[in-house]
Amino acid sequence: MNIAATMLFSAAGGSNSRITALDWLTIAIYFGILLGVAWWVVRKGKDSAADYFLAGRNLGWWIIGASIFASNIGSEHIVGLAGSGATSGVAFAHYELHAWCLLVLGWVFVPFYMRSMVFTMPEFLERRFSEKSRYILSIVSLITFVISKIAVGIFAGGVVFGTLFPEMRLDLGGTSIDSFWIGSVLVILLTGLYTTLGGMRAVAYNDAVQVTVLIVGSTLLTGYGLVRLGGWSELRHWCGSDMFNLWKPLIPAGVHGTWAPVIETNQAGQVVKEAWYFNGNFPWLGMLFCAPIIGLWYWCTDQYIVQRALGAPNETVARRGSIFAAFLKLFPVYLFLIPGLICFALAKSGKVPELAQIIGPDGQANPAASNGAFPMMVQYLLPPGIRGIVVAGLLSALMGSLAGVFNACSTLFTVDLYEKWKKGASQHQIVRTGRIATAIMVVIALAWIPVIKNAHGLYNYLQSVQGYLAPPIFVVFFFGVFFKRLNAQGAFWAMMVGFALGIFRMVVDTPVTLGLEGFQNGYPQGSFLWIVNNIYFQYFSVLITVVSAVVMVVVSHLTAPQDYATIQSLTFGTATQEDLHRTRASWSWREVAASGVVLICILGGYLYFRG
């Protein structure tokens, strides 16, 4: 069957698809709006690095906040959070309630970033420490983007397409390509098109549209799910108090969690794959220390997020955008994670029989099947038209996050590497190189998808990779801004040692994650590699943080301090009176009150989700 005929079959409502003509019309109208916005932005833009990478530093605060939120909440968040909600309850709400980290960005780091007028985070690190630090962070950031953000985003898009359009298939010379891969490639092409042409301005303005559709669509799904289930009390009844408890035991069952088998069979009933998955318990100690480390790295120092704030014309706009993003960040717990619990409750109660496939033989949610919890609810709960809005929201999330990371990758490669290699490059050459770099990274990310498909839960994979690579970046930025005595040598060796530990852990984990020959049951019990592989990822992340911090402090104090004149205005200790006066003049009681509201909402979430 050719691709056109297959898509037509799916659109008309194949045997497993419930997408109707009205849904397709809704989706078409949505994409028409996106295309119109993108075309307007492309015509308005200029062929310059400042315009392509930072939208000419002229974004409004509400655009910045919406773009930060849209870049963060991609389909990997929706698919992953809903899947984690079905398997582990509200445990991952810790990460979402870290909206306070955006307040740290707005109040602590924005003044330093805006004073330095940098394009990238590695560029800031060069000004604070050395050129070597810039190169290390650029390369590691690019690797992190490819193996976590880009690849996970593409995989999540494939999950959405595979669930919503199961009959979509392409036959190429005897090779059949299913809807998972078709969806992944289509999303890349559509997102890459407007990102490549319009740059940061196209990304930011489309994000504003996408956030609206995403929040409206997810609110509708949560509402329909609760109505079908019978209300909030029914949800708590079927899920139990433990799934509503953020504070898990210090030492999970089996020391590192509960490991349960996943057995796949063919139509003849023969076992074709036998593996084990981790049913994470997310101990409170790991969440208390590791989650903030990842959160502060991500929200305050990651190019992917901070680039939006860098697009502001001044400190006031950048801070307001960060606060607005913090407010929006409160939504995911209730709009993406709670639907996972609703899906589990509907499956357990039998009120939506089609959802029973996520329940394993032990009566608990199967992590592999639970990745499809959100799109399955869209498919089986929503009426025509409304379903189209939510599908558009899912696609919005996917495209928003991918567009953001595409632009961040091209900025890092072009500004931090290409401009260093080719001095005097024209503005046109810089923009063209950024576009080429994006295309190359997408191809690499496609090759990494098989690793993610075998990982122990999509969101688990994402957090573990970030937990291994984020600590040294967190250390050099936070320690570097707060302590002027720490120098370039300390930052260099902190990153080298920290990244070496993180990559070592990833190398040890990968054969087990993939289930390669000889590693189906892990390493020999009691061996050194078995111990490394079985240390809970959050605890290992804290270990990397401590080691990186010790290395940075010790090496810095064993070597000569930097010339403080060269780092003026880049640390608290070297900020001038003029710097402090300008920052104080950039905020009023409105920003303080808005930040207070965000903190009160976060505290309320922690108090409520206690089991």
KEMI-58407 format. One record per residue (C-alpha): residue number from 0; residue in three letters; x, y, z. Coordinates in steps of 0.5 Angstrom, whole numbers, plus 500, padded with zeros to 3 digits. Example, Ala and Ser with C-alpha at 12.3 -4.5 7.8 and 13.67 -1.06 7.14 Angstrom:
// residues 2
BAMI 0 ALA 525 491 516 $
BAMI 1 SER 527 498 514 $
//
This chain:
// residues 611
BAMI 0 MET 500 500 500 $
BAMI 1 ASN 503 507 498 $
BAMI 2 ILE 504 512 503 $
BAMI 3 ALA 498 517 500 $
BAMI 4 ALA 493 511 501 $
BAMI 5 THR 495 509 508 $
BAMI 6 MET 494 516 510 $
BAMI 7 LEU 488 516 507 $
BAMI 8 PHE 486 510 510 $
BAMI 9 SER 488 513 517 $
BAMI 10 ALA 484 519 516 $
BAMI 11 ALA 478 516 514 $
BAMI 12 GLY 478 512 521 $
BAMI 13 GLY 482 505 520 $
BAMI 14 SER 480 499 524 $
BAMI 15 ASN 484 502 530 $
BAMI 16 SER 484 509 529 $
BAMI 17 ARG 479 514 531 $
BAMI 18 ILE 481 520 528 $
BAMI 19 THR 475 523 524 $
BAMI 20 ALA 475 528 518 $
BAMI 21 LEU 473 534 523 $
BAMI 22 ASP 479 532 527 $
BAMI 23 TRP 483 533 521 $
BAMI 24 LEU 480 539 519 $
BAMI 25 THR 482 542 526 $
BAMI 26 ILE 489 540 526 $
BAMI 27 ALA 489 543 519 $
BAMI 28 ILE 487 550 521 $
BAMI 29 TYR 492 549 527 $
BAMI 30 PHE 497 548 522 $
BAMI 31 GLY 495 553 517 $
BAMI 32 ILE 495 558 523 $
BAMI 33 LEU 503 556 525 $
BAMI 34 LEU 504 557 517 $
BAMI 35 GLY 502 564 517 $
BAMI 36 VAL 505 566 523 $
BAMI 37 ALA 512 563 521 $
BAMI 38 TRP 511 566 514 $
BAMI 39 TRP 510 573 517 $
BAMI 40 VAL 516 572 522 $
BAMI 41 VAL 521 570 516 $
BAMI 42 ARG 519 576 512 $
BAMI 43 LYS 520 581 518 $
BAMI 44 GLY 527 578 520 $
BAMI 45 LYS 534 580 517 $
BAMI 46 ASP 539 576 515 $
BAMI 47 SER 544 577 521 $
BAMI 48 ALA 546 573 527 $
BAMI 49 ALA 543 577 532 $
BAMI 50 ASP 536 576 529 $
BAMI 51 TYR 537 569 527 $
BAMI 52 PHE 539 567 534 $
BAMI 53 LEU 536 572 539 $
BAMI 54 ALA 531 575 535 $
BAMI 55 GLY 534 581 535 $
BAMI 56 ARG 534 582 542 $
BAMI 57 ASN 527 585 542 $
BAMI 58 LEU 522 579 545 $
BAMI 59 GLY 517 581 549 $
BAMI 60 TRP 516 578 556 $
BAMI 61 TRP 510 574 555 $
BAMI 62 ILE 513 571 549 $
BAMI 63 ILE 519 570 553 $
BAMI 64 GLY 515 566 558 $
BAMI 65 ALA 511 562 553 $
BAMI 66 SER 517 560 549 $
BAMI 67 ILE 521 558 555 $
BAMI 68 PHE 515 554 557 $
BAMI 69 ALA 514 551 550 $
BAMI 70 SER 521 549 549 $
BAMI 71 ASN 521 545 556 $
BAMI 72 ILE 514 542 555 $
BAMI 73 GLY 515 538 549 $
BAMI 74 SER 512 531 547 $
BAMI 75 GLU 517 528 551 $
BAMI 76 HIS 514 531 557 $
BAMI 77 ILE 507 530 556 $
BAMI 78 VAL 508 522 554 $
BAMI 79 GLY 514 521 559 $
BAMI 80 LEU 510 525 565 $
BAMI 81 ALA 503 521 563 $
BAMI 82 GLY 507 515 563 $
BAMI 83 SER 511 516 569 $
BAMI 84 GLY 504 518 572 $
BAMI 85 ALA 501 511 570 $
BAMI 86 THR 507 507 573 $
BAMI 87 SER 509 511 579 $
BAMI 88 GLY 504 516 581 $
BAMI 89 VAL 506 524 583 $
BAMI 90 ALA 513 522 584 $
BAMI 91 PHE 516 526 578 $
BAMI 92 ALA 512 532 580 $
BAMI 93 HIS 518 534 584 $
BAMI 94 TYR 521 536 577 $
BAMI 95 GLU 515 540 575 $
BAMI 96 LEU 514 543 582 $
BAMI 97 HIS 521 546 581 $
BAMI 98 ALA 518 552 578 $
BAMI 99 TRP 522 556 583 $
BAMI 100 CYS 529 555 579 $
BAMI 101 LEU 526 560 574 $
BAMI 102 LEU 525 565 579 $
BAMI 103 VAL 533 564 581 $
BAMI 104 LEU 534 565 573 $
BAMI 105 GLY 530 571 573 $
BAMI 106 TRP 533 574 580 $
BAMI 107 VAL 540 571 580 $
BAMI 108 PHE 543 570 573 $
BAMI 109 VAL 539 575 569 $
BAMI 110 PRO 543 581 571 $
BAMI 111 PHE 550 577 569 $
BAMI 112 TYR 547 575 563 $
BAMI 113 MET 544 581 560 $
BAMI 114 ARG 551 585 563 $
BAMI 115 SER 555 581 559 $
BAMI 116 MET 551 581 552 $
BAMI 117 VAL 553 574 550 $
BAMI 118 PHE 550 569 545 $
BAMI 119 THR 551 563 549 $
BAMI 120 MET 552 560 555 $
BAMI 121 PRO 559 557 553 $
BAMI 122 GLU 561 564 551 $
BAMI 123 PHE 559 567 558 $
BAMI 124 LEU 563 561 561 $
BAMI 125 GLU 569 564 557 $
BAMI 126 ARG 569 571 560 $
BAMI 127 ARG 568 568 567 $
BAMI 128 PHE 574 563 566 $
BAMI 129 SER 577 561 560 $
BAMI 130 GLU 577 559 552 $
BAMI 131 LYS 578 552 554 $
BAMI 132 SER 572 552 559 $
BAMI 133 ARG 568 555 553 $
BAMI 134 TYR 570 549 548 $
BAMI 135 ILE 568 544 553 $
BAMI 136 LEU 561 546 555 $
BAMI 137 SER 560 547 548 $
BAMI 138 ILE 561 540 546 $
BAMI 139 VAL 558 537 552 $
BAMI 140 SER 552 541 551 $
BAMI 141 LEU 551 539 543 $
BAMI 142 ILE 552 532 546 $
BAMI 143 THR 547 532 551 $
BAMI 144 PHE 542 536 546 $
BAMI 145 VAL 543 530 541 $
BAMI 146 ILE 542 524 546 $
BAMI 147 SER 537 527 550 $
BAMI 148 LYS 533 533 548 $
BAMI 149 ILE 533 532 540 $
BAMI 150 ALA 533 524 540 $
BAMI 151 VAL 527 524 546 $
BAMI 152 GLY 523 529 542 $
BAMI 153 ILE 523 525 536 $
BAMI 154 PHE 522 518 540 $
BAMI 155 ALA 516 522 543 $
BAMI 156 GLY 513 524 537 $
BAMI 157 GLY 514 517 534 $
BAMI 158 VAL 510 514 540 $
BAMI 159 VAL 504 519 539 $
BAMI 160 PHE 504 517 531 $
BAMI 161 GLY 504 510 533 $
BAMI 162 THR 498 510 538 $
BAMI 163 LEU 494 515 534 $
BAMI 164 PHE 495 513 527 $
BAMI 165 PRO 497 505 528 $
BAMI 166 GLU 495 503 521 $
BAMI 167 MET 499 508 517 $
BAMI 168 ARG 505 504 514 $
BAMI 169 LEU 510 505 508 $
BAMI 170 ASP 512 500 504 $
BAMI 171 LEU 519 501 500 $
BAMI 172 GLY 521 495 496 $
BAMI 173 GLY 519 490 501 $
BAMI 174 THR 521 494 507 $
BAMI 175 SER 515 496 511 $
BAMI 176 ILE 516 503 515 $
BAMI 177 ASP 511 503 521 $
BAMI 178 SER 507 510 523 $
BAMI 179 PHE 512 511 529 $
BAMI 180 TRP 518 512 524 $
BAMI 181 ILE 513 516 519 $
BAMI 182 GLY 511 520 525 $
BAMI 183 SER 518 522 527 $
BAMI 184 VAL 521 524 520 $
BAMI 185 LEU 515 528 519 $
BAMI 186 VAL 515 532 525 $
BAMI 187 ILE 523 533 524 $
BAMI 188 LEU 521 536 517 $
BAMI 189 LEU 516 540 519 $
BAMI 190 THR 519 543 525 $
BAMI 191 GLY 526 544 521 $
BAMI 192 LEU 523 548 516 $
BAMI 193 TYR 520 553 520 $
BAMI 194 THR 526 553 525 $
BAMI 195 THR 531 553 519 $
BAMI 196 LEU 528 559 515 $
BAMI 197 GLY 526 563 521 $
BAMI 198 GLY 531 562 527 $
BAMI 199 MET 529 564 534 $
BAMI 200 ARG 524 569 532 $
BAMI 201 ALA 520 564 528 $
BAMI 202 VAL 521 559 534 $
BAMI 203 ALA 519 564 539 $
BAMI 204 TYR 512 567 536 $
BAMI 205 ASN 510 560 534 $
BAMI 206 ASP 511 558 541 $
BAMI 207 ALA 506 563 544 $
BAMI 208 VAL 501 560 539 $
BAMI 209 GLN 503 553 541 $
BAMI 210 VAL 502 554 549 $
BAMI 211 THR 495 556 548 $
BAMI 212 VAL 493 550 544 $
BAMI 213 LEU 497 546 549 $
BAMI 214 ILE 494 548 555 $
BAMI 215 VAL 487 548 552 $
BAMI 216 GLY 488 541 549 $
BAMI 217 SER 491 538 556 $
BAMI 218 THR 485 542 560 $
BAMI 219 LEU 480 538 556 $
BAMI 220 LEU 483 532 556 $
BAMI 221 THR 484 532 564 $
BAMI 222 GLY 477 534 565 $
BAMI 223 TYR 474 529 560 $
BAMI 224 GLY 478 524 564 $
BAMI 225 LEU 476 526 571 $
BAMI 226 VAL 468 526 568 $
BAMI 227 ARG 469 519 565 $
BAMI 228 LEU 472 516 572 $
BAMI 229 GLY 467 519 576 $
BAMI 230 GLY 471 525 580 $
BAMI 231 TRP 477 526 584 $
BAMI 232 SER 475 522 589 $
BAMI 233 GLU 475 516 585 $
BAMI 234 LEU 482 517 582 $
BAMI 235 ARG 484 517 589 $
BAMI 236 HIS 481 511 590 $
BAMI 237 TRP 483 507 585 $
BAMI 238 CYS 490 509 585 $
BAMI 239 GLY 491 509 592 $
BAMI 240 SER 495 514 597 $
BAMI 241 ASP 502 512 595 $
BAMI 242 MET 501 514 588 $
BAMI 243 PHE 499 521 591 $
BAMI 244 ASN 505 521 595 $
BAMI 245 LEU 511 525 593 $
BAMI 246 TRP 516 523 599 $
BAMI 247 LYS 518 516 597 $
BAMI 248 PRO 522 512 602 $
BAMI 249 LEU 530 513 603 $
BAMI 250 ILE 532 506 601 $
BAMI 251 PRO 527 503 596 $
BAMI 252 ALA 525 496 596 $
BAMI 253 GLY 531 492 593 $
BAMI 254 VAL 536 497 595 $
BAMI 255 HIS 535 501 588 $
BAMI 256 GLY 528 500 587 $
BAMI 257 THR 523 494 585 $
BAMI 258 TRP 525 490 578 $
BAMI 259 ALA 520 487 575 $
BAMI 260 PRO 520 482 568 $
BAMI 261 VAL 517 485 561 $
BAMI 262 ILE 516 479 557 $
BAMI 263 GLU 515 480 550 $
BAMI 264 THR 512 474 545 $
BAMI 265 ASN 510 473 538 $
BAMI 266 GLN 503 471 535 $
BAMI 267 ALA 505 463 537 $
BAMI 268 GLY 506 465 544 $
BAMI 269 GLN 514 464 544 $
BAMI 270 VAL 518 469 548 $
BAMI 271 VAL 522 473 543 $
BAMI 272 LYS 525 478 548 $
BAMI 273 GLU 525 478 556 $
BAMI 274 ALA 528 484 560 $
BAMI 275 TRP 527 487 566 $
BAMI 276 TYR 525 494 568 $
BAMI 277 PHE 526 499 574 $
BAMI 278 ASN 520 501 577 $
BAMI 279 GLY 523 507 580 $
BAMI 280 ASN 521 509 587 $
BAMI 281 PHE 524 516 587 $
BAMI 282 PRO 527 516 594 $
BAMI 283 TRP 526 523 598 $
BAMI 284 LEU 533 524 599 $
BAMI 285 GLY 535 523 591 $
BAMI 286 MET 529 528 590 $
BAMI 287 LEU 531 533 595 $
BAMI 288 PHE 538 534 593 $
BAMI 289 CYS 539 531 586 $
BAMI 290 ALA 532 534 583 $
BAMI 291 PRO 534 541 584 $
BAMI 292 ILE 541 540 581 $
BAMI 293 ILE 538 538 575 $
BAMI 294 GLY 533 543 575 $
BAMI 295 LEU 538 549 577 $
BAMI 296 TRP 542 547 571 $
BAMI 297 TYR 537 546 566 $
BAMI 298 TRP 533 553 568 $
BAMI 299 CYS 539 557 569 $
BAMI 300 THR 545 555 565 $
BAMI 301 ASP 542 551 559 $
BAMI 302 GLN 543 554 552 $
BAMI 303 TYR 536 551 550 $
BAMI 304 ILE 532 555 556 $
BAMI 305 VAL 536 561 557 $
BAMI 306 GLN 537 563 550 $
BAMI 307 ARG 530 566 550 $
BAMI 308 ALA 532 570 556 $
BAMI 309 LEU 538 573 552 $
BAMI 310 GLY 533 575 547 $
BAMI 311 ALA 530 580 551 $
BAMI 312 PRO 532 588 550 $
BAMI 313 ASN 533 589 558 $
BAMI 314 GLU 533 586 565 $
BAMI 315 THR 526 588 566 $
BAMI 316 VAL 523 584 560 $
BAMI 317 ALA 528 578 561 $
BAMI 318 ARG 526 577 569 $
BAMI 319 ARG 518 578 567 $
BAMI 320 GLY 519 573 562 $
BAMI 321 SER 522 568 567 $
BAMI 322 ILE 517 569 572 $
BAMI 323 PHE 511 568 567 $
BAMI 324 ALA 515 562 565 $
BAMI 325 ALA 515 560 572 $
BAMI 326 PHE 507 561 573 $
BAMI 327 LEU 506 557 567 $
BAMI 328 LYS 511 551 569 $
BAMI 329 LEU 506 550 575 $
BAMI 330 PHE 501 547 570 $
BAMI 331 PRO 504 540 568 $
BAMI 332 VAL 503 537 574 $
BAMI 333 TYR 495 537 573 $
BAMI 334 LEU 495 537 566 $
BAMI 335 PHE 500 532 564 $
BAMI 336 LEU 502 528 570 $
BAMI 337 ILE 495 527 573 $
BAMI 338 PRO 492 524 566 $
BAMI 339 GLY 497 519 567 $
BAMI 340 LEU 494 517 574 $
BAMI 341 ILE 487 518 570 $
BAMI 342 CYS 489 513 565 $
BAMI 343 PHE 491 508 570 $
BAMI 344 ALA 485 509 574 $
BAMI 345 LEU 480 508 568 $
BAMI 346 ALA 484 502 566 $
BAMI 347 LYS 484 498 573 $
BAMI 348 SER 476 500 574 $
BAMI 349 GLY 475 497 567 $
BAMI 350 LYS 471 504 565 $
BAMI 351 VAL 475 504 559 $
BAMI 352 PRO 477 497 557 $
BAMI 353 GLU 481 499 551 $
BAMI 354 LEU 486 502 556 $
BAMI 355 ALA 487 495 560 $
BAMI 356 GLN 493 494 555 $
BAMI 357 ILE 497 498 560 $
BAMI 358 ILE 496 494 566 $
BAMI 359 GLY 501 488 567 $
BAMI 360 PRO 500 481 570 $
BAMI 361 ASP 502 484 576 $
BAMI 362 GLY 496 489 576 $
BAMI 363 GLN 501 495 576 $
BAMI 364 ALA 502 499 570 $
BAMI 365 ASN 507 496 565 $
BAMI 366 PRO 512 502 563 $
BAMI 367 ALA 513 500 556 $
BAMI 368 ALA 506 501 555 $
BAMI 369 SER 505 507 559 $
BAMI 370 ASN 509 511 554 $
BAMI 371 GLY 502 511 550 $
BAMI 372 ALA 498 513 556 $
BAMI 373 PHE 496 520 554 $
BAMI 374 PRO 495 519 546 $
BAMI 375 MET 491 513 548 $
BAMI 376 MET 486 517 552 $
BAMI 377 VAL 486 522 547 $
BAMI 378 GLN 484 516 542 $
BAMI 379 TYR 479 513 547 $
BAMI 380 LEU 476 519 551 $
BAMI 381 LEU 475 525 547 $
BAMI 382 PRO 469 526 542 $
BAMI 383 PRO 471 529 535 $
BAMI 384 GLY 473 536 534 $
BAMI 385 ILE 476 536 541 $
BAMI 386 ARG 480 530 539 $
BAMI 387 GLY 483 534 534 $
BAMI 388 ILE 485 540 538 $
BAMI 389 VAL 488 535 543 $
BAMI 390 VAL 492 532 538 $
BAMI 391 ALA 494 539 535 $
BAMI 392 GLY 496 540 542 $
BAMI 393 LEU 501 534 542 $
BAMI 394 LEU 504 536 536 $
BAMI 395 SER 505 543 538 $
BAMI 396 ALA 509 541 544 $
BAMI 397 LEU 513 536 540 $
BAMI 398 MET 514 542 535 $
BAMI 399 GLY 515 547 540 $
BAMI 400 SER 521 543 544 $
BAMI 401 LEU 524 541 538 $
BAMI 402 ALA 524 548 534 $
BAMI 403 GLY 527 550 541 $
BAMI 404 VAL 533 545 541 $
BAMI 405 PHE 534 546 534 $
BAMI 406 ASN 535 553 534 $
BAMI 407 ALA 540 552 541 $
BAMI 408 CYS 544 547 537 $
BAMI 409 SER 545 551 531 $
BAMI 410 THR 547 557 536 $
BAMI 411 LEU 552 553 540 $
BAMI 412 PHE 555 550 534 $
BAMI 413 THR 556 557 530 $
BAMI 414 VAL 557 562 535 $
BAMI 415 ASP 562 558 540 $
BAMI 416 LEU 565 553 534 $
BAMI 417 TYR 565 556 527 $
BAMI 418 GLU 566 563 529 $
BAMI 419 LYS 572 561 532 $
BAMI 420 TRP 575 557 527 $
BAMI 421 LYS 573 562 521 $
BAMI 422 LYS 575 569 523 $
BAMI 423 GLY 571 574 520 $
BAMI 424 ALA 566 570 517 $
BAMI 425 SER 560 574 514 $
BAMI 426 GLN 553 574 517 $
BAMI 427 HIS 550 570 512 $
BAMI 428 GLN 555 565 512 $
BAMI 429 ILE 554 565 520 $
BAMI 430 VAL 547 564 519 $
BAMI 431 ARG 548 559 513 $
BAMI 432 THR 552 554 518 $
BAMI 433 GLY 547 554 523 $
BAMI 434 ARG 542 551 518 $
BAMI 435 ILE 547 546 516 $
BAMI 436 ALA 549 544 523 $
BAMI 437 THR 542 543 525 $
BAMI 438 ALA 540 538 519 $
BAMI 439 ILE 547 534 521 $
BAMI 440 MET 545 534 529 $
BAMI 441 VAL 538 531 527 $
BAMI 442 VAL 541 525 523 $
BAMI 443 ILE 545 523 529 $
BAMI 444 ALA 539 524 533 $
BAMI 445 LEU 535 519 529 $
BAMI 446 ALA 541 514 530 $
BAMI 447 TRP 540 514 537 $
BAMI 448 ILE 533 513 538 $
BAMI 449 PRO 534 505 538 $
BAMI 450 VAL 537 506 545 $
BAMI 451 ILE 531 510 548 $
BAMI 452 LYS 526 505 545 $
BAMI 453 ASN 530 500 550 $
BAMI 454 ALA 531 505 556 $
BAMI 455 HIS 527 504 562 $
BAMI 456 GLY 521 509 561 $
BAMI 457 LEU 522 515 557 $
BAMI 458 TYR 522 520 563 $
BAMI 459 ASN 527 516 567 $
BAMI 460 TYR 532 516 561 $
BAMI 461 LEU 531 523 560 $
BAMI 462 GLN 532 525 567 $
BAMI 463 SER 538 519 568 $
BAMI 464 VAL 542 522 562 $
BAMI 465 GLN 541 529 565 $
BAMI 466 GLY 543 527 572 $
BAMI 467 TYR 550 524 569 $
BAMI 468 LEU 552 530 565 $
BAMI 469 ALA 549 536 569 $
BAMI 470 PRO 553 536 575 $
BAMI 471 PRO 559 539 573 $
BAMI 472 ILE 556 545 569 $
BAMI 473 PHE 551 546 575 $
BAMI 474 VAL 558 547 579 $
BAMI 475 VAL 562 551 575 $
BAMI 476 PHE 556 556 573 $
BAMI 477 PHE 554 557 581 $
BAMI 478 PHE 560 557 584 $
BAMI 479 GLY 563 561 579 $
BAMI 480 VAL 558 567 580 $
BAMI 481 PHE 558 566 587 $
BAMI 482 PHE 565 566 589 $
BAMI 483 LYS 570 570 585 $
BAMI 484 ARG 576 566 588 $
BAMI 485 LEU 575 560 584 $
BAMI 486 ASN 579 560 577 $
BAMI 487 ALA 580 558 570 $
BAMI 488 GLN 584 552 572 $
BAMI 489 GLY 579 550 577 $
BAMI 490 ALA 573 550 572 $
BAMI 491 PHE 577 546 567 $
BAMI 492 TRP 578 540 572 $
BAMI 493 ALA 572 540 575 $
BAMI 494 MET 568 539 568 $
BAMI 495 MET 573 534 566 $
BAMI 496 VAL 573 530 572 $
BAMI 497 GLY 565 531 572 $
BAMI 498 PHE 564 529 565 $
BAMI 499 ALA 569 523 565 $
BAMI 500 LEU 565 520 571 $
BAMI 501 GLY 558 522 568 $
BAMI 502 ILE 560 519 561 $
BAMI 503 PHE 563 513 565 $
BAMI 504 ARG 556 511 568 $
BAMI 505 MET 553 512 561 $
BAMI 506 VAL 558 507 558 $
BAMI 507 VAL 557 502 564 $
BAMI 508 ASP 549 503 563 $
BAMI 509 THR 548 503 555 $
BAMI 510 PRO 549 495 554 $
BAMI 511 VAL 544 493 560 $
BAMI 512 THR 539 498 557 $
BAMI 513 LEU 540 496 550 $
BAMI 514 GLY 540 488 553 $
BAMI 515 LEU 546 487 548 $
BAMI 516 GLU 548 479 548 $
BAMI 517 GLY 551 477 555 $
BAMI 518 PHE 548 483 558 $
BAMI 519 GLN 541 481 559 $
BAMI 520 ASN 541 480 566 $
BAMI 521 GLY 546 486 567 $
BAMI 522 TYR 553 485 570 $
BAMI 523 PRO 556 479 575 $
BAMI 524 GLN 553 481 581 $
BAMI 525 GLY 557 484 586 $
BAMI 526 SER 562 486 581 $
BAMI 527 PHE 565 493 581 $
BAMI 528 LEU 561 494 574 $
BAMI 529 TRP 555 491 577 $
BAMI 530 ILE 555 496 583 $
BAMI 531 VAL 556 502 579 $
BAMI 532 ASN 550 500 574 $
BAMI 533 ASN 546 499 580 $
BAMI 534 ILE 547 505 584 $
BAMI 535 TYR 541 509 584 $
BAMI 536 PHE 542 515 578 $
BAMI 537 GLN 540 520 583 $
BAMI 538 TYR 545 518 588 $
BAMI 539 PHE 550 518 583 $
BAMI 540 SER 548 525 580 $
BAMI 541 VAL 550 527 587 $
BAMI 542 LEU 556 524 588 $
BAMI 543 ILE 558 527 581 $
BAMI 544 THR 556 534 584 $
BAMI 545 VAL 560 533 590 $
BAMI 546 VAL 567 531 586 $
BAMI 547 SER 566 536 581 $
BAMI 548 ALA 565 542 587 $
BAMI 549 VAL 571 539 591 $
BAMI 550 VAL 576 539 585 $
BAMI 551 MET 574 546 583 $
BAMI 552 VAL 575 549 590 $
BAMI 553 VAL 582 545 591 $
BAMI 554 VAL 585 546 584 $
BAMI 555 SER 583 554 585 $
BAMI 556 HIS 586 555 591 $
BAMI 557 LEU 592 551 589 $
BAMI 558 THR 593 556 583 $
BAMI 559 ALA 594 563 582 $
BAMI 560 PRO 587 567 583 $
BAMI 561 GLN 585 570 576 $
BAMI 562 ASP 585 578 575 $
BAMI 563 TYR 579 580 578 $
BAMI 564 ALA 579 586 573 $
BAMI 565 THR 578 581 567 $
BAMI 566 ILE 572 578 571 $
BAMI 567 GLN 568 585 573 $
BAMI 568 SER 561 585 573 $
BAMI 569 LEU 561 577 572 $
BAMI 570 THR 561 575 579 $
BAMI 571 PHE 557 578 586 $
BAMI 572 GLY 564 580 588 $
BAMI 573 THR 566 584 582 $
BAMI 574 ALA 560 587 581 $
BAMI 575 THR 560 595 581 $
BAMI 576 GLN 556 600 584 $
BAMI 577 GLU 553 602 578 $
BAMI 578 ASP 551 594 576 $
BAMI 579 LEU 547 594 583 $
BAMI 580 HIS 544 600 582 $
BAMI 581 ARG 542 598 575 $
BAMI 582 THR 539 591 577 $
BAMI 583 ARG 535 595 583 $
BAMI 584 ALA 532 599 578 $
BAMI 585 SER 530 594 573 $
BAMI 586 TRP 524 591 578 $
BAMI 587 SER 519 593 582 $
BAMI 588 TRP 513 590 587 $
BAMI 589 ARG 510 587 582 $
BAMI 590 GLU 515 582 580 $
BAMI 591 VAL 516 581 587 $
BAMI 592 ALA 509 579 588 $
BAMI 593 ALA 508 575 582 $
BAMI 594 SER 514 571 585 $
BAMI 595 GLY 511 570 591 $
BAMI 596 VAL 505 567 588 $
BAMI 597 VAL 509 562 584 $
BAMI 598 LEU 512 560 591 $
BAMI 599 ILE 506 559 595 $
BAMI 600 CYS 503 555 589 $
BAMI 601 ILE 509 551 589 $
BAMI 602 LEU 508 550 597 $
BAMI 603 GLY 501 548 596 $
BAMI 604 GLY 503 543 591 $
BAMI 605 TYR 508 540 596 $
BAMI 606 LEU 503 540 602 $
BAMI 607 TYR 497 537 598 $
BAMI 608 PHE 501 531 595 $
BAMI 609 ARG 503 527 602 $
BAMI 610 GLY 500 521 600 $
//
